[in-house]
Every structure is written in structure tokens, then in C-alpha cells.
């Protein structure tokens, strides 16, 4: 048996953002690290497809400028985040309403000023039509139409209370949020004492978009963390597409650290076995794949349920006049949970003269998803979508790990001395959670290795020899 000619201190299995961020921290500590990825590119679910000059995200999870790991992770200094317009744009009762904290609001007093201005704003001509009569749907609560003089999401006082609550939430330490009683997020909202109109018209669609969970079965602690990030930062996307984040991490690692197209078939505390290159010996192994792939390599590891996500991308030369806003459907009148003219947020995602509209469907999509989405978008944006061109429809069945209560936000990353695991399934199901799990795993590895220096320089993975 030949001794393998290539070794490293740590082998990281999986080149998603969790594994790449851990590799950065390990190499920064002087530990030679080899990253092995079965796919032919890095990023995992943070993939971006390029079609005719468009950059189309496969899942398109929303990021927040308030995510601490985006600032603290080595290698992300060059990441450019493109923020949406402040707050969100809600479509409800046939018109658009701006909701959420505004920059420079100055706490509860500023929030009260903002919502009073919104409440007193003139209504569009369409609002002069008689109010719609409520339609009874079996199993669904019928809401009573507001009077014309009411604010879009309740009274001005209701919105001021919401603004003050979000302001307090932004300043609450995460540890205090994690100490709160844990319920499903939907049940927790009903127990918070906020008006039903505020909950159903704003918080439910917002949390569904942030958590990719339309039924709000997610742990209330995770929901509170998501609202805290929304209240203290701005929703955003990486410039150039979701892939920009993992590609930046990969490009700033030492040359030769990342190897794609390498399938790992088994792992131990001192080696990994690959289909292409046999055994690679090391001092520690970090499994940084998605939850299902991790469980295949680590029997007994829990596989969570998942939230499916479908993203539909359209292009038009006449974009809707919603600017760089994230648009949510407060009426739940169709399959689209949220949508945006994403090229207004990040112009690099579409060629000149064209607009890119990206829309997200949560849960199981309808049969003819593109037709259903077009009809819904026509109502949401108030324009005809008949001439819009469909660029792609991408469904990911296991897009986001579910975080139902009881949910451990700090699942162990150290399985044995020499064997570790990280990913969004060990933390929160967000980019922040994936990066933080990589942070925790790298800290555990460094502590166990007593590492401040490496034992050797990693040799390159050999290329497959050509046939004679």
C-alpha cells in the first residue's frame, strides 16, 4: 500500500460559506488547510447562474447589514453589499405601503412622526372606490376592511407602538432574546399584544420572507433574532450575486487550498477517503456540507426538515416603479412571498436596458408556477406582465433547514477529538448562522490541536494522469 503523497493539518469537506470561513480562520492561525468540494464550483446553495448577461441566484436568501459575521469573517473585507430601500414595501388592499424602521428615525419618537406622516398622506385615486366586501373562505379568518381614514397597517398609534418595539428589539442583546420562552413564531406573535392588523399585515409576511417559513413554525427565538437584524440593519444582497460571497472567501485563501470535483466517500478523525485521489491523511476533519450530505458521512447525525424555495426570474424593458424596494404581499393573495426589481438594488445583475425581477415562492409551488407567479406579480406591481420574459424557474427542495422549537442555536460542532461539523444546520438557517458555525468549529479545532503553527506544508492534490 502506497503512502499518500499529500497531507494537511485539517481537511474541510465542503466549500460552502461555513467551510470556507472556517478554513480562513484556520489558515490565519498557521494551520495548513485543504478544502474538498464535490461540485465543480464553490458556494453550495449560494449559487448564481449566468444567462445572457443576467446573474440569477438559485435560492436568494436575504442578508442583513447587521449580521456580525459579515464584518468579522476573515476574507470578506472586499465584499460589497447592496441594500434594499429602507424597510419593506407592502402590498395590501390594492395599494403599496412603506413599513419598517426608517433611517434616522430617532427611536420611538421618530417612528411616531413617520407613521403619522404616512397615516395623513393622501390616498391614491383607486382608494376612492367602495371598499371590498370580505369573502368567506372555509378555515380562514375574515378581516374587516378598515375605514378610509385609518393608517395602512392600523392606526398611527399602532404603528408607533410597532416602531418603538422594533427600536427596543434592535438594542436588546441576543442573549436576552435567547432566554425568552420558546414557542412557534406564529403563536408567539399572537401572545405579544400587538394589534392583529399589524401582525397579519406586516410581521407575518416579513418573518415568512426572512425565515423562508410561510407557516411560521420556526422557533420564536430564531424569529426574534431575525427581527432584531431587520430592525438594526438593512436587508441587502451581495453585489454580483449570491456567489460573490463564497467566491471571495475561496479566492483569498492560500493558492491550492480549494479543490473542486473531489468526492469524499468517508471520513475519520485522521483521514478522509476520496473517490478520485484515495486517502488523504490529516490531523482533523471538518465536515462542512449540507445537513443531508453530512449525515451520510457521519451516521447518527440528525437531519432536520427543510423549507423548499422556488425562485422565478423575469426580465422586462419596462420595470415597475417600485425602485429598490423589497415587496411583500400582506394579503397573501398568491404564491409569491416576496419580490423585487433586483437590478435596481444591484445593477450588475442585469445588462444595460433590461430589468431583472426576482420573485420567491415558499413551500410547495403550484403546478404551473410561472403562470401563477405572473398573475400574482401583475397584481403586486400593478402592471401587465404579459410581455415579461421568463429567464429561469429554480426549485430547491431542501433550501433552508427548519428551526422548529425546541431549537438549539448552538448545536455541537465537536463530535470527537479530530472530527467536527459545521453549517447552517448547526446554528441558525441563515448566512449569519453558517458563518458563525464555521467560526465555532475553527475555534474548537484550534483549541484541540493546540495550534499556533502547522506541522508541515500541504502538498497539492495530484491531477488524474492522462491515458497513455
Secondary structure, DSSP 8 states (H G I E B T S, - for coil): ----S-EEEEEEE--SHHHHHHHHHHHHTT--EEEEESSSSS-TTS-EEEETTEEEESS---EETT-HHHHHSTT-TT--EEE-SSSEEEEETTEEEEES--TT--HHHHHHHHHHHHHHS---GGGGS-------BTTB-------TTS-TTS-HHHHHHHHHHHHHHHTS-HHHHHTS---BHHHHHHTTT--HHHIIIIIHHHHHHHHT-TT--BBHHHHHHHHHHHHHS-EEEETT-THHHHHHHHHTS-TT-EEES--EEEE-SSEEEETTTEEEEEEEEEE-S-HHHHHHHSTT-----EEEEEEEEEEESS--TTTT--EEETT--SSEEEEEEHHHH-GGGS-TT-EEEEEEEESS--TTHHHHHHHHHHHHHTS--TT-EEEEEEEEEEEEE--BSS--TT--SEEETTEEE-SGGGS-SSHHHHHHHHHHHHHHHHHHHT-SS-SS------------
